[in-house]
């Protein structure tokens, strides 16, 4: 694996872990000590507002927590989500889910799971905490244990592409390649940009980080099956660079036949790049 490619995939890992927890948040693994929450920006009272500037309202506790999440100040976000929960009688499932995500960004999976389960208890049809709880097990190298949580999330909301992507990643880790193909294809059908999006409301996109030739070949095959020739060629090129050499698979695969006339694919087949050694 080329160092630059490895670093690029590490960047993808870090980026995919972050989940935005409120509308308007900016896009996004060892928890530090609890920080002392800084004083929030002061609001402007009606008497201080200029004639042309309306008075700014006081930020709600949840809004302040969301801002700390966007700034990656996770300890402060945890503190303010707790304050917001207390102010609402600790009954809001969406707030419990956000609290779980904030704990998860600190790699505090135990507390994250407690918060997710509380969200699930208070709203039995809330799909996001089921998915998010699954990611905590995936990150602890327990992909098999994550499966039931992803499946339940999909049962509750089959149209969320991130849930299918996470389930597919666990299948890949378990060597269930056909199921991986199915879930990734479903995810890309539901949301063509799911692999590049960084914001899914209240949902954790687990780190994938696969960098082997087989993964890139399977991704090329999936994109080809969807008629997305450019992405198929890009992934197939990476597969070649990482050591893929089974050209016979391309000749026999009906998915690649769909892009058989695409100029970049024809050129890649004629002149495949040599594998790049570490």
Long-range contacts (C-beta under 8 A, 24 or more apart in sequence): 1-211, 1-242, 1-276, 1-278, 2-241, 2-276, 2-278, 5-211, 5-238, 5-241, 5-242, 6-211, 9-209, 9-210, 9-211, 10-209, 12-207, 12-208, 12-209, 13-207, 13-208, 13-209, 14-207, 15-198, 16-198, 16-205, 16-206, 16-207, 16-208, 17-105, 17-204, 17-205, 17-206, 17-207, 18-105, 18-198, 18-205, 19-101, 19-132, 19-200, 19-202, 19-203, 19-204, 19-205, 20-69, 20-70, 20-198, 20-199, 20-200, 20-201, 21-66, 21-69, 21-97, 21-98, 21-101, 21-102, 21-201, 21-202, 22-62, 22-63, 22-66, 22-69, 22-98, 22-201, 23-201, 24-66, 25-66, 25-69, 25-70, 25-199, 26-70, 27-198, 27-199, 28-69, 28-70, 28-72, 28-198, 28-199, 29-107, 29-139, 29-207, 30-106, 30-107, 31-74, 31-75, 31-106, 31-107, 31-108, 32-75, 32-106, 33-75, 34-75, 34-78, 34-79, 35-73, 35-75, 35-76, 37-76, 37-79, 37-80, 38-76, 40-64, 60-84, 61-87, 62-95, 62-98, 65-98, 65-102, 66-98, 69-98, 69-101, 69-102, 69-105, 72-105, 74-102, 74-103, 74-105, 74-106, 75-106, 77-102, 78-102, 78-103, 78-106, 91-122, 92-122, 93-118, 93-119, 93-120, 93-122, 93-123, 93-126, 93-129, 94-119, 94-126, 94-202, 96-122, 96-129, 97-126, 97-128, 97-129, 97-132, 97-202, 98-202, 100-129, 100-132, 100-133, 101-132, 101-202, 101-204, 104-132, 104-135, 104-136, 104-204, 107-139, 109-136, 109-139, 109-140, 112-136, 125-156, 126-156, 127-152, 127-153, 127-154, 127-156, 127-157, 127-160, 127-163, 128-153, 128-201, 128-202, 128-203, 130-156, 131-160, 131-162, 131-163, 131-166, 131-203, 131-204, 132-202, 132-203, 132-204, 134-166, 134-170, 134-206, 135-166, 135-204, 135-205, 135-206, 138-166, 138-169, 138-170, 138-173, 138-206, 139-206, 139-207, 143-169, 143-170, 143-173, 143-174, 144-170, 144-174, 146-170, 147-171, 159-190, 160-190, 160-200, 160-203, 161-186, 161-187, 161-188, 161-190, 161-191, 161-194, 162-187, 162-191, 162-194, 162-200, 162-203, 162-205, 163-203, 164-190, 165-194, 165-195, 165-205, 166-204, 166-205, 166-206, 169-206, 169-208, 169-210, 172-210, 172-215, 172-218, 177-214, 177-218, 180-218, 181-218, 181-221, 181-222, 184-218, 184-219, 184-222, 185-222, 185-225, 185-226, 188-222, 188-223, 188-226, 188-228, 189-226, 192-228, 211-242, 212-242, 213-238, 213-239, 213-240, 213-242, 213-243, 213-244, 214-239, 214-244, 216-242, 216-244, 217-244, 217-249, 220-256, 221-253, 221-255, 221-256, 222-255, 224-253, 224-255, 224-256, 224-258, 224-259, 225-255, 225-258, 227-258, 227-259, 229-259, 229-262, 229-264, 229-265, 230-264, 232-256, 232-259, 232-265, 233-259, 233-262, 233-264, 233-265, 233-268, 236-265, 236-268, 237-268, 237-273, 240-268, 240-272, 240-273, 240-274, 240-275, 241-273, 241-274, 241-275, 241-276, 242-275, 242-276, 243-275, 244-275, 245-275, 247-272
